[in-house]
Every structure is written in C-alpha cells, then in structure tokens.
C-alpha cells in the first residue's frame, strides 16, 4: 500500500489544487488563527527550534521531524526524495531551503490541508467547486450572448435604440463609471470591476478575484490594454441592456424569434444531434462554440498534453491503443473545465465516437476522440 509519507504528500498536493477556490469559504476563526500575530510568533519559535545551526533557513534534513510528525511515519522510512518533494512545495525562491516566511506559509498550508480532510472541509470543497463552475457558466453565457448580439441589432425597436443613444443614458453610464473609478485614472482595472462582476454573476462576493475579473474584462476590452475605458464601459452597458430586453421581456423574445435566433437550448440540441449523427462533422460545430473554449482546446499546449497522454499508454510505440485504456487520459484532459467527466460518462461518449466498434484508437485519431468527448460533454453540460 501507499506509505504514510506518500499519503501526506498526496493530501498536500490535493489541497494545493483546491486552495485558491476554498480560501474565501474557510471559517472565520480559522482565517483569524492563521493570519494573526500570535500565529506568526509561534511559527518563528518553532522555526528557531528546528534551525539548530542558526543559518536562518531550513534544509531538507532539518524538516524531517516536521514530516515525521505530520505523517506519523517512522523516521527511517522517510526517504531523501520525499523530503525533497516536501520542500519543493513551499520553496518559493527555489534555493532548496525553507526560510522563515516560507515556513509560516508551510504551517498555514498544513493547517488548511488538515481541515479539508475533515467531513466539514470536504463539504466546503464541494461547495467551492460548485461556485467555481457557476462562474464559468456565467462567463460562457456572456460570451455566447456577445457573439450573437450583432445578429439581433437590426431587430431592436426604435424606442430602445433611442434609449441606448440618448444623452441621459450616456450620463448614467458616466456617473456609474466615475463611481467605480476609485483611483480616477480614467479607466477601470479588474479590481475596480469586482462589484459589477459580482452583481451580474450572483457569485459569493469573496470568490470574485482580480483574476476572474480579468477574464470578464477581456470580453469588453476592445483595444486589448487590459482595462475598460469610458467608451468601452458604455458599450458594455448597452450590451447588458439589449440582452436583458431579449431575455426578459415578451417583446424582446418575440423579436428574437422574428430574427430567427435559436434559444440556447435549441441551439445546443441541434449541435448534439449533428455530432451524434456524424462524429466527423466537428469542423461544422466548432464555429458555434464559445471562442474561449475553442482557443483552449485547439491550442498547441492542449495538443501537446494529448500527445503525452497517448504516449503514456502506448508505451511500446505501436501507434495504436485500446479505447478502454485511453479513457482515464480523456477524463484527465477534461479536469480543468467545469464540465469535467467521469470515466463512465467518458466511456458512453467514446462509444458514440467509435461508430465502427473497433475498440482501437490510432495515435493520429486520439485528439479527434478527445475533442469529440469534451465538446459533447460541454454541450450536455450547458
């Protein structure tokens, strides 16, 4: 079985993957505990106790007592490689040593990892993952609506066009922009857009980070300078007004039907039907997918990850592998996305792709399989 130290390293690695989405939901008493002055003093005392040579930094050997205590393993069973991997997790300056600040981060991390292993902690991870997926859904929805906006503009009623272009609308936009522009720079950066994104996405306030706002900003940053200027903000406000009209008023819904625009559900059903009838028609489906998804899946880095995943199964370089043996790799490639797959779900979709029932996948066909399974999974998820 897996050693105690390996189990510890696996738990710490799992915590690292979830940490960014979990931190906002940690109990207040825990956040206070690991951020307080008393905690810092205790870490400093413990650090000095381990730093027997008084170098101001800890080596892999110095940290063996910490690893032993955390894993409850026999000291003799802790290998040099395991110590090295433990240090690498917290060695932010990559000098092979742990300094005081890094040691404090280490202890904070271990406390959070221990909490996340509890039943309450696991429930918190589940909730945080749901929140993260909901925000991804929000971004996909905005991107899809933005892409179809131009096809709807000719069908806007005259009164709405007048409203969007009159002086009062512009004054309201200017006033809101000024209110958000805290540093009076004449542009809104990601941090200044946090209240807007939180209101629109209905996400937990603590989960809206600058990184997420940057994703949102990119959709309306027409000149690509990383911020939203006053004229871009007005276009953004016009977009929201138009999409609200089409989505939430009977007149807007009628005009959308007049424009021949499919609802999201009808459009998705059409794309699924196309792929189920002919898995090779992916090129016809791609133009209807969100650009953000296409740019990620059809990137060189994703293709490289796919090649490595296939090579890990096709160890003898035969250029052919069984469909069943490749399923865990397909599931692994779906993990960064909110529509991540189970192995059973992957198997069902892969069986549809393998219309000839050969049960085999050639090296040159593996990415086609991955694209089919992930795109179908995305469409079913939406």
C-alpha positions in Angstrom: 0.0 0.0 0.0 0.9 3.7 -0.1 3.3 4.8 2.6 2.3 7.3 5.2 4.6 9.9 3.8 3.2 9.4 0.3 -0.3 9.8 1.7 0.7 13.1 3.3 2.3 14.4 0.1 -0.8 13.4 -1.9 -3.1 15.2 0.6 -0.9 18.3 0.4 -0.9 18.2 -3.4 -4.7 17.9 -3.4 -5.0 20.9 -1.1 -2.8 22.9 -3.4 -5.1 22.3 -6.3 -8.2 23.4 -4.4 -6.7 26.1 -2.2 -7.5 29.2 -4.3 -11.2 28.4 -4.6 -11.5 27.2 -1.0 -9.8 30.1 0.9 -12.8 32.5 0.7 -15.0 29.9 2.4 -12.8 29.0 5.3 -14.4 29.5 8.8 -13.6 33.0 10.1 -11.9 31.6 13.2 -9.5 29.6 11.1 -8.7 32.6 8.9 -8.0 34.6 12.1 -5.9 31.8 13.5 -3.5 31.5 10.6 -3.2 35.2 9.9 -2.8 36.6 13.4 0.3 37.9 15.1 0.3 35.1 17.7 0.4 32.5 14.9 3.4 34.3 13.4 5.3 34.3 16.8 4.6 30.5 17.3 5.9 29.8 13.8 9.1 31.8 14.5 9.7 29.9 17.8 9.2 26.6 16.0 11.5 27.6 13.2 14.3 28.6 15.6 13.9 25.2 17.3 14.5 23.4 14.0 17.2 25.7 12.8 19.9 24.2 15.1 22.7 25.6 13.0 21.3 29.1 13.2 21.5 29.7 9.5 18.2 31.4 9.2 16.9 28.7 6.8 16.0 25.0 7.0 17.4 22.2 4.9 15.6 19.0 3.8 17.2 17.2 6.8 16.0 19.9 9.2 12.4 19.3 8.1 12.4 15.5 8.7 10.9 16.0 12.2 8.1 18.0 10.7 7.4 15.4 8.0 7.5 12.7 10.6 5.1 14.4 12.9 2.6 15.2 10.1 2.7 11.8 8.5 3.1 9.8 11.8 5.7 7.7 9.9 8.8 6.1 11.2 11.8 8.5 10.7 13.8 5.7 9.0 11.1 5.3 6.4 11.2 8.9 5.2 13.4 9.0 2.0 15.5 11.8 0.7 13.3 12.1 -2.4 10.2 12.5 -0.2 11.9 15.3 1.8 13.0 17.0 -1.4 9.4 16.9 -2.8 8.0 18.2 0.5 10.5 21.2 0.4 9.7 21.9 -3.2 6.1 22.5 -2.4 7.0 25.6 -0.2 10.3 26.7 -1.6 9.1 29.8 -3.5 12.6 31.1 -4.3 13.8 27.7 -5.5 17.0 27.8 -3.4 16.4 24.3 -2.0 15.9 25.7 1.5 12.9 26.9 3.6 13.2 30.4 5.0 11.0 31.8 7.9 8.3 33.3 5.6 8.1 30.1 3.6 7.9 28.1 6.9 5.0 30.2 8.1 3.3 29.5 4.7 4.0 25.8 5.1 2.3 25.7 8.6 -0.7 27.7 7.3 -1.0 25.3 4.4 -0.8 22.2 6.6 -3.5 23.5 8.9 -5.8 24.2 6.0 -5.0 20.7 4.5 -5.9 19.1 7.8 -9.2 20.9 7.9 -10.1 20.0 4.3 -9.6 16.3 5.1 -12.4 16.6 7.6 -16.1 16.0 6.7 -16.8 19.7 7.1 -13.8 20.5 5.0 -14.8 18.1 2.2 -18.3 19.7 2.1 -16.7 23.1 1.9 -14.6 21.9 -1.1 -17.7 20.6 -2.8 -19.5 24.0 -2.3 -16.5 25.9 -3.5 -16.3 23.8 -6.7 -20.0 24.4 -7.4 -19.4 28.2 -7.0 -16.4 28.0 -9.4 -18.4 26.1 -12.0 -21.3 28.6 -11.8 -18.9 31.4 -12.5 -17.5 29.6 -15.5 -21.1 29.1 -16.8 -21.7 32.8 -16.4 -18.6 33.7 -18.5 -19.7 31.2 -21.2 -23.2 32.7 -21.2 -21.9 36.3 -21.6 -19.5 35.2 -24.3 -22.3 33.5 -26.3 -24.7 36.4 -25.9 -22.0 38.8 -27.0 -21.2 36.8 -30.1 -24.8 36.7 -31.2 -25.6 40.4 -30.4 -24.8 41.6 -33.9 -27.4 39.4 -35.5 -30.1 40.9 -33.2 -29.3 44.6 -33.5 -31.4 45.1 -36.8 -34.4 43.8 -34.8 -34.2 46.3 -31.9 -37.3 48.5 -31.6 -36.9 52.2 -32.3 -37.6 53.2 -28.7 -34.8 51.0 -27.4 -32.3 52.4 -29.9 -33.3 55.9 -28.8 -32.9 54.9 -25.2 -29.4 53.5 -25.8 -28.2 56.6 -27.7 -29.8 59.4 -25.8 -27.9 61.8 -23.5 -29.5 60.6 -20.3 -28.2 57.0 -20.9 -24.7 58.3 -21.5 -24.9 60.5 -18.4 -25.9 57.5 -16.3 -23.1 55.4 -17.7 -20.6 58.2 -17.0 -21.8 58.6 -13.4 -21.5 54.8 -12.8 -18.1 54.8 -14.4 -16.9 57.7 -12.2 -18.3 55.9 -9.1 -16.3 52.7 -9.9 -13.1 54.6 -11.0 -11.7 54.7 -7.5 -8.2 55.9 -8.5 -9.6 58.5 -11.0 -7.3 57.0 -13.7 -9.9 57.3 -16.4 -10.1 53.5 -16.8 -11.4 50.6 -14.8 -9.0 47.8 -14.0 -10.0 44.3 -12.9 -10.1 45.2 -9.2 -12.4 48.1 -9.8 -14.8 45.9 -11.7 -15.3 43.4 -8.9 -18.6 45.0 -7.7 -20.0 44.8 -11.3 -19.0 41.2 -11.9 -20.3 40.1 -8.5 -23.7 41.7 -9.2 -24.0 40.2 -12.6 -22.8 36.7 -11.8 -24.6 36.5 -8.4 -21.5 34.7 -7.1 -20.3 34.7 -3.5 -18.6 38.1 -3.0 -15.4 36.5 -1.6 -15.0 34.3 -4.7 -14.7 37.2 -7.2 -11.0 37.7 -7.6 -9.0 40.0 -9.8 -8.1 37.0 -12.0 -11.8 36.3 -12.6 -12.5 39.9 -13.3 -9.6 40.0 -15.9 -11.4 37.1 -17.7 -14.5 39.2 -17.8 -12.7 42.4 -18.8 -11.1 40.7 -21.8 -14.6 40.3 -23.4 -15.1 44.1 -23.5 -11.6 45.4 -23.7 -11.7 46.2 -27.4 -8.2 47.8 -27.6 -6.6 45.0 -25.6 -4.9 47.2 -23.0 -6.2 45.2 -20.0 -8.6 47.9 -18.7 -12.1 49.2 -19.5 -12.2 52.8 -20.7 -15.2 55.1 -20.5 -16.4 54.4 -24.1 -15.9 50.6 -23.6 -17.9 50.8 -20.4 -20.8 52.5 -22.3 -20.7 49.7 -24.9 -20.8 47.2 -22.0 -23.8 48.9 -20.5 -25.6 48.9 -23.9 -24.8 45.2 -24.3 -26.4 44.4 -20.9 -29.5 46.5 -21.7 -30.0 44.8 -25.1 -29.5 41.3 -23.7 -31.9 42.0 -20.8 -34.5 43.2 -23.3 -34.3 40.0 -25.4 -34.1 37.6 -22.4 -36.7 39.1 -20.0 -39.4 41.0 -22.0 -42.1 39.5 -24.1 -41.5 42.0 -26.8 -37.8 41.1 -26.9 -38.5 37.4 -27.0 -40.9 37.9 -29.9 -38.3 39.9 -31.8 -35.7 37.3 -31.2 -38.0 34.7 -32.7 -38.6 37.1 -35.6 -34.8 37.3 -36.1 -34.7 33.5 -36.3 -32.3 33.2 -33.4 -32.4 29.9 -31.6 -32.6 29.7 -27.9 -29.5 28.3 -26.2 -31.2 25.0 -25.5 -32.5 24.6 -29.1 -29.1 25.5 -30.5 -27.3 23.1 -28.2 -29.7 20.3 -29.1 -29.0 20.9 -32.8 -25.2 20.6 -32.3 -25.5 17.5 -30.2 -27.7 15.9 -32.9 -25.2 16.8 -35.6 -22.3 15.1 -33.7 -24.3 12.0 -32.8 -25.2 11.5 -36.4 -21.7 12.1 -37.6 -18.8 12.4 -35.2 -16.6 13.6 -38.1 -18.6 16.8 -38.5 -16.7 18.6 -35.7 -15.5 21.3 -38.1 -19.1 22.3 -38.7 -19.8 22.5 -34.9 -16.7 24.5 -33.8 -17.9 27.9 -35.2 -20.9 27.7 -32.8 -18.8 27.0 -29.7 -17.5 29.8 -27.4 -14.3 31.2 -28.6 -12.7 30.9 -25.2 -13.4 27.1 -25.2 -12.1 26.7 -28.8 -8.9 28.6 -28.1 -8.1 26.3 -25.2 -9.0 23.0 -26.8 -7.4 23.7 -30.2 -4.2 25.3 -28.7 -0.7 23.8 -29.2 -0.4 23.3 -25.4 -3.6 21.1 -25.3 -2.4 19.2 -28.4 0.9 18.6 -26.6 -0.8 17.4 -23.5 -2.9 15.0 -25.6 0.2 13.6 -27.3 1.9 13.0 -23.9 -1.3 11.3 -22.6 -1.4 8.9 -25.6 2.3 8.2 -25.4 1.9 7.2 -21.7 -0.5 4.5 -22.7 1.2 3.5 -26.0 4.4 2.6 -24.2 5.7 0.3 -27.0 5.2 3.0 -29.7 2.9 0.8 -31.7 0.7 3.7 -32.7 -2.5 2.0 -31.6 -4.1 1.6 -28.2 -7.4 0.2 -26.9 -10.2 2.7 -26.4 -10.8 1.5 -22.9 -7.2 2.0 -21.8 -7.3 5.6 -23.1 -10.4 6.7 -21.1 -8.6 7.7 -17.9 -6.4 10.0 -20.1 -9.5 11.6 -21.7 -11.0 12.1 -18.2 -7.7 13.7 -17.1 -7.7 16.1 -20.0 -11.2 17.3 -19.0 -10.3 18.2 -15.4 -9.5 21.9 -15.9 -13.1 22.5 -17.2 -16.4 22.9 -15.3 -17.8 20.0 -17.4 -15.2 17.6 -16.2 -16.1 14.0 -17.0 -16.5 10.8 -15.0 -15.0 7.6 -16.6 -18.5 6.2 -17.1 -19.5 9.4 -19.0 -16.4 9.4 -21.0 -17.0 5.7 -22.0 -20.5 6.4 -23.2 -19.4 9.3 -25.4 -16.3 7.5 -26.7 -18.6 4.6 -27.7 -20.6 7.0 -29.9 -17.3 8.3 -31.5 -16.2 4.7 -32.2 -19.0 4.2 -34.7 -17.2 1.3 -36.3 -16.9 -0.5 -32.9 -13.2 -1.3 -33.4 -12.3 -0.6 -29.8 -9.0 0.8 -31.0 -7.7 4.3 -31.4 -4.7 5.2 -33.7 -2.3 7.8 -32.5 -3.4 10.2 -35.2 -7.1 9.9 -34.1 -6.6 10.4 -30.4 -7.1 14.1 -30.4 -10.3 13.7 -32.5 -11.6 11.4 -29.8 -10.7 13.9 -27.1 -12.3 16.8 -28.9 -15.5 14.8 -29.5 -15.8 13.7 -25.9 -15.1 17.1 -24.4 -17.3 19.1 -26.8 -20.2 16.7 -26.4 -19.7 16.9 -22.6 -19.7 20.7 -22.8 -22.9 20.7 -24.9 -24.6 18.3 -22.5 -23.4 20.3 -19.5 -24.8 23.6 -20.9 
